[in-house]
Amino acid sequence: MDGGTPRDVVMNLLLLLLLVLPFACLAVLSLVALLGVVAIGGTLRVIGMVTSVLGIAGRKVDDPWRDAVDDAHPLDCVEVPR
């Protein structure tokens, strides 16, 4: 069992190439997607720093009831029938 004729070796290499090529493309696409996510995250961080430096940063949905009820937990107001 020496691996077969040269024709068999070539066929085995071609079959291996059929498996390797799609996985290599998938790896490249995964890397591109990861770099895209990292770029978007970096962009959002830079935008946040710029807005913070300019003084225009702020929470868009600030809670108007914060500290209005002495930090009572919502479940503290629930009456349980006994």
N, C-alpha and C positions, 0 to 999 in steps of 0.2 A: 504494500500500500504506500506508494510514493506520491500520491496526490493526483494521479491520473495523467492524461495526455495534456499537452499545452493548450489544446482547445478547451478542455474541461477547466483548466486554471483560468483562462480568459473568461469563460462563462461565469465562473464563480466570482471573479472580480467585477464583472458587469452587474451581477445580481447584488453584490455588496454595494456598488455605486447607486443602484436603485433605492437602496435603503438609506444610505448615508446622505444623499442629496436632499431629500425632503426634511430630514431632521436638521441638517445644516441651515436650510432656509428658515425653518421654524426658530432655531436659535438666534439667527440674525434678526428676524422680525421681533422676537421677544426682547432682544437688546435694544432695538429701536423704540419699542413701546416703553421700556423702562427709562430710556434717556428722555423720551417725551414727557413722561410723568415727572421726572426730576427737573426738567426745564420749566414745566408749568409751576411746580412747587417753588423753585427759585425765583421765578418771576413774581409770584404772589408775595413772597417774602420781601423782595425788593420794593414792590408797590406799598406794602405795609410799612416798611421803614421810611420811605419817602413821605407818605401821608403822616406818619408820626412826627417826622422832623418838621414838616410844614404846619403841624398843628391842626390838621383837618381829620385826624383819625378819631374814631369814636364808635361806640357800639350802636348799631342801628336799631336794635330791639332791647333797649334798656328797660328793666323791670320797674314800672312806676310804683309798685307796691313794696319795693325794697325798703326795709326798716320802718315801714308804716304801721306795722302791727307788732312791734317789739319782737321780731324774729320768731313769731309763733309758727309752729309746724302745722300744716293743714289738718293733720290727723288729731291734733290737740283739741280741735273744735268739734270733733265728731262725738255726738252723744250716743252711747250704747245703752239700749234698753236692758234692764236687769230683771 
